[in-house]
């Protein structure tokens, strides 16, 4: 998958340890998808299994990504490299919005 090669290239040049770790996790997920694709009898089975590839911690919030994740998984299954990259960018953007939104939510403070 061309996307894996591109992310590995970014990883090799990444100076931020945090960003490097994120890229390493993304590559691992994409490799997992490659293995799932090889063992899936059809697209529906692949998409269902791909939904549980660890897109969110414990896949607890993966349902929030369905609108972007499903088309991405379909592109991966169809070996459509251009659509895979385009849909990856949309999925990644949505995942980061969810992550940053979660991290930026103020924690309630006890009253004095």
Secondary structure, DSSP 4 states (H G I P E B T S, - for coil): -HHHHHHHHHHHH---HHHHHHHHHHHHHHHHHHHHHHH-SSHHHHHHHHTTS-SSGGGTTGGGGHHHHHHHHHHHHTT-HHHHHHHHHHHHHHHHHHHHHHHHSPPP----
